[in-house]
C-alpha cells in the first residue's frame, strides 16, 4: 500500500519502483553469422541490436532464394572460426579470423573465401550489412534456467555457446522458460528511467545449431530433441529495440508499463 501511495503522490512512476524480473548475466556479439561469438563486458544496444552483431556473413553465390547465407546448418565447421580485430572508425567489425587449425586469415581475403568455398563445394562471397543479418529479430534472450533444463534433459553440460544468445539472463523466478512471460512486454535493461529497453516479440524456435559442439563442430541430435520434448522446441525469446543505450552484465531487468 505504501509503494502504491508513493507512486500516486510523486512524479516517480510505479513502473520504476517495481522489483526486477531478472538480471543480465552475459552479453554476446556474433560478428560473422554462424561463426564463434564474443563475450562482452559492455555493449552498445542500437536500433538494430548489439553494435556489430552479425554485420558480416558469407553468401552462397549460386543461391537465389530468400535465405542465401552460409550457416553452420550447412557447414558445421563455421562455429570453429573465431573472428577478431577491428580497426579505425568501425572497431566492432572484425578484420581477421582464426581458423580451426590456428591460422590467421583476413576475413575479406581470397584465402578465407576459397577455404569456405572448398569446404562447401560451392562459391561464396562475403557480405556486409549495416543493419545486421538476423533470422527473426535483432536481439535474442535466454535464461540460465532454460539452458540448464535443456542440457540436463539432453545429458550434456550446459554451454551457452550452443544457444548463441545476445543476452544471457537470470530470471528472478529461477524456473526454466520463465522468459516466455515477457512476450508482448517491454523490458528495461537497467534501473534508470532512460535505460535501454526492448520489446519482446516471440519465442526463439530452435534449429540444428544447438546440436553442434562449439569446440569440435560435432553434431548430435540430443539437444534439439530435448528442446522439442521439454518446450515445443522453444528456448528463449526474441526482441526488438525500443530505446537504445549502453548495457552491461549485472544490470537489472524491469517490465515497463
C-alpha positions as CSV (number, residue, x, y, z in Angstrom):
1,X,0.0,0.0,0.0
2,X,2.9,2.4,0.9
3,X,4.5,1.9,-2.5
4,X,1.2,2.5,-4.4
5,X,0.6,5.6,-2.4
6,X,4.0,7.0,-3.1
7,X,3.5,6.3,-6.8
8,X,0.3,8.2,-6.8
9,X,1.6,11.2,-5.0
10,X,5.1,11.6,-6.6
11,X,6.5,12.1,-10.0
12,X,8.2,8.7,-9.8
13,X,6.3,6.2,-11.9
14,X,5.2,2.9,-10.3
15,X,7.0,1.1,-13.1
16,X,10.3,2.4,-11.8
17,X,9.6,1.1,-8.3
18,X,8.9,-2.4,-9.4
19,X,11.3,-5.2,-8.4
20,X,13.4,-6.6,-11.3
21,X,12.2,-9.6,-13.1
22,X,15.7,-10.7,-13.9
23,X,19.4,-9.8,-14.2
24,X,21.7,-9.7,-17.2
25,X,24.4,-12.4,-16.6
26,X,26.1,-12.3,-20.0
27,X,26.4,-10.3,-23.2
28,X,27.5,-11.7,-26.6
29,X,28.2,-10.4,-30.1
30,X,28.4,-12.7,-33.2
31,X,30.4,-10.6,-35.7
32,X,30.1,-13.1,-38.5
33,X,26.9,-15.1,-38.9
34,X,27.4,-18.7,-37.6
35,X,31.0,-18.2,-36.5
36,X,32.1,-18.1,-32.9
37,X,30.7,-15.4,-30.7
38,X,32.5,-12.9,-28.4
39,X,31.6,-12.3,-24.7
40,X,31.3,-8.6,-23.9
41,X,31.9,-6.7,-20.7
42,X,29.8,-3.8,-22.0
43,X,27.8,-3.2,-25.2
44,X,26.1,-0.5,-27.1
45,X,22.5,-1.5,-27.9
46,X,21.4,0.3,-31.1
47,X,18.2,0.2,-33.1
48,X,19.5,-2.9,-34.9
49,X,20.6,-4.8,-31.8
50,X,24.1,-5.0,-30.2
51,X,26.5,-2.9,-32.1
52,X,28.5,-5.1,-34.6
53,X,26.3,-8.1,-34.2
54,X,26.0,-10.3,-37.3
55,X,27.1,-7.5,-39.6
56,X,29.1,-9.9,-41.8
57,X,28.0,-13.2,-43.4
58,X,29.2,-15.4,-46.2
59,X,26.6,-15.8,-49.0
60,X,26.3,-18.8,-51.3
61,X,26.7,-17.2,-54.7
62,X,24.5,-19.7,-56.6
63,X,21.6,-19.5,-54.0
64,X,18.9,-17.3,-55.5
65,X,16.3,-18.0,-52.8
66,X,15.3,-15.9,-49.8
67,X,18.0,-17.2,-47.5
68,X,21.4,-17.2,-49.2
69,X,23.5,-17.1,-46.1
70,X,26.1,-19.7,-45.4
71,X,25.3,-21.0,-41.9
72,X,26.6,-23.8,-39.7
73,X,23.5,-25.8,-40.5
74,X,25.1,-26.3,-43.9
75,X,28.7,-26.1,-42.9
76,X,29.1,-27.1,-39.3
77,X,32.8,-26.1,-39.2
78,X,31.8,-22.4,-39.2
79,X,31.4,-22.5,-35.5
80,X,35.1,-23.2,-35.1
81,X,36.2,-20.0,-36.8
82,X,36.9,-17.1,-34.4
83,X,36.6,-13.5,-35.7
84,X,38.9,-10.9,-34.2
85,X,40.4,-7.5,-34.9
86,X,38.5,-4.4,-35.8
87,X,40.1,-1.1,-36.7
88,X,39.6,2.6,-37.4
89,X,36.1,4.0,-37.5
90,X,34.4,0.6,-37.1
91,X,36.2,-1.3,-34.4
92,X,33.3,-3.8,-33.7
93,X,33.6,-5.3,-37.2
94,X,36.4,-7.9,-37.4
95,X,39.2,-7.8,-39.9
96,X,40.6,-11.3,-39.4
97,X,39.5,-14.9,-38.5
98,X,41.4,-17.6,-36.5
99,X,40.8,-20.8,-38.4
100,X,40.2,-24.2,-36.8
101,X,43.8,-25.1,-37.4
102,X,45.2,-21.9,-35.9
103,X,45.9,-19.8,-38.9
104,X,45.0,-16.1,-39.1
105,X,43.3,-15.1,-42.3
106,X,41.9,-11.8,-43.5
107,X,38.1,-12.1,-43.3
108,X,37.7,-10.4,-46.7
109,X,40.7,-12.1,-48.3
110,X,40.7,-14.6,-51.1
111,X,42.2,-17.3,-49.0
112,X,39.3,-17.2,-46.5
113,X,36.7,-17.2,-49.2
114,X,38.5,-20.1,-51.1
115,X,38.7,-22.2,-47.9
116,X,35.0,-21.9,-47.2
117,X,34.1,-22.5,-50.8
118,X,36.2,-25.7,-50.9
119,X,34.6,-27.0,-47.7
120,X,31.1,-26.2,-49.0
121,X,31.7,-27.3,-52.6
122,X,30.3,-24.1,-54.0
123,X,31.4,-20.5,-54.4
124,X,30.8,-18.0,-51.6
125,X,31.3,-14.3,-51.1
126,X,31.5,-12.1,-48.0
127,X,28.6,-9.7,-47.5
128,X,28.4,-6.7,-45.1
129,X,25.1,-5.3,-44.0
130,X,24.9,-2.2,-41.8
131,X,21.7,-3.4,-40.1
132,X,22.8,-6.9,-39.3
133,X,21.8,-10.3,-40.7
134,X,19.2,-11.8,-38.4
135,X,16.9,-14.8,-38.8
136,X,13.9,-13.3,-36.9
137,X,14.8,-10.3,-34.7
138,X,17.9,-8.4,-33.7
139,X,18.0,-9.4,-30.0
140,X,17.9,-12.9,-28.6
141,X,17.4,-13.5,-24.9
142,X,17.6,-16.8,-23.0
143,X,17.6,-17.6,-19.3
144,X,20.2,-19.6,-17.4
145,X,17.5,-21.9,-16.1
146,X,16.2,-22.7,-19.6
147,X,19.7,-23.6,-20.8
148,X,20.2,-25.8,-17.7
149,X,16.9,-27.6,-18.2
150,X,17.5,-28.5,-21.8
151,X,21.1,-29.5,-21.2
152,X,20.1,-31.7,-18.3
153,X,17.4,-33.4,-20.3
154,X,19.9,-34.0,-23.1
155,X,22.5,-35.2,-20.6
156,X,25.1,-32.7,-21.8
157,X,27.0,-30.0,-20.0
158,X,25.3,-26.5,-20.0
159,X,27.1,-24.4,-22.6
160,X,25.7,-21.0,-23.6
161,X,27.7,-21.1,-26.8
162,X,25.3,-23.7,-28.3
163,X,22.4,-21.3,-28.0
164,X,24.0,-18.1,-29.2
165,X,22.0,-15.5,-27.3
166,X,22.8,-11.8,-27.2
167,X,21.6,-11.7,-23.6
168,X,22.0,-14.4,-21.1
169,X,19.8,-13.6,-18.1
170,X,18.9,-15.0,-14.7
171,X,15.1,-14.7,-14.2
172,X,14.0,-14.0,-10.7
173,X,11.6,-16.9,-10.8
174,X,14.5,-19.2,-11.3
175,X,12.5,-21.7,-13.4
176,X,13.0,-22.9,-16.9
177,X,11.3,-20.9,-19.7
178,X,10.3,-18.0,-17.3
179,X,11.2,-15.6,-20.2
180,X,8.1,-16.8,-22.0
181,X,6.1,-14.5,-19.7
182,X,7.9,-11.5,-21.2
183,X,6.5,-11.9,-24.7
184,X,4.4,-8.9,-25.5
185,X,6.1,-6.7,-22.9
186,X,8.7,-4.1,-22.8
187,X,11.8,-4.8,-20.7
188,X,14.0,-2.0,-19.4
189,X,17.7,-3.1,-19.2
190,X,18.9,-1.2,-16.2
191,X,17.4,0.8,-13.2
192,X,17.4,4.3,-14.6
193,X,14.3,5.7,-16.3
194,X,16.2,6.2,-19.5
195,X,17.9,2.8,-19.6
196,X,17.8,0.9,-22.8
197,X,14.7,-1.1,-23.5
198,X,13.5,-3.9,-25.8
199,X,10.1,-5.2,-26.7
200,X,9.9,-9.0,-26.5
201,X,8.0,-10.3,-29.6
202,X,8.1,-14.0,-29.9
203,X,9.6,-17.4,-28.9
204,X,13.1,-18.4,-30.1
205,X,12.3,-21.6,-32.0
206,X,15.5,-23.6,-32.2
207,X,17.3,-25.3,-35.1
208,X,20.1,-27.8,-35.5
209,X,22.6,-25.2,-34.4
210,X,22.2,-26.2,-30.8
211,X,23.2,-29.8,-31.7
212,X,26.8,-28.6,-32.6
213,X,29.6,-28.9,-30.1
214,X,31.2,-25.4,-30.2
215,X,34.6,-26.9,-29.6
216,X,34.5,-29.7,-32.2
217,X,31.6,-28.9,-34.5
218,X,30.4,-32.5,-33.9
219,X,26.7,-32.8,-34.3
220,X,24.3,-35.0,-32.3
221,X,20.6,-34.7,-32.0
222,X,20.2,-34.8,-28.2
223,X,19.9,-31.1,-27.6
224,X,17.3,-30.4,-30.2
225,X,15.3,-33.4,-29.2
226,X,15.4,-32.2,-25.6
227,X,14.2,-28.7,-26.6
228,X,11.3,-30.3,-28.5
229,X,10.4,-32.6,-25.7
230,X,10.5,-30.0,-23.0
231,X,9.1,-26.9,-24.6
232,X,7.9,-27.5,-28.2
233,X,11.4,-26.5,-29.5
234,X,11.2,-23.0,-27.9
235,X,14.2,-21.9,-25.8
236,X,14.5,-18.2,-25.2
237,X,12.8,-15.2,-26.8
238,X,13.4,-12.6,-29.5
239,X,13.1,-8.8,-29.0
240,X,13.4,-5.6,-30.9
241,X,15.0,-2.4,-29.5
242,X,12.7,0.4,-28.5
243,X,15.3,2.6,-26.6
244,X,19.0,2.3,-27.4
245,X,21.8,2.7,-24.9
246,X,24.6,1.0,-23.0
247,X,24.1,-2.3,-21.4
248,X,26.4,-4.5,-19.2
249,X,26.2,-7.7,-17.1
250,X,24.8,-7.2,-13.7
251,X,22.1,-4.8,-14.8
252,X,18.6,-5.5,-13.6
253,X,15.7,-6.2,-16.0
254,X,12.4,-4.5,-15.3
255,X,9.0,-4.7,-17.0
256,X,7.9,-1.3,-18.2
257,X,4.3,0.0,-18.1
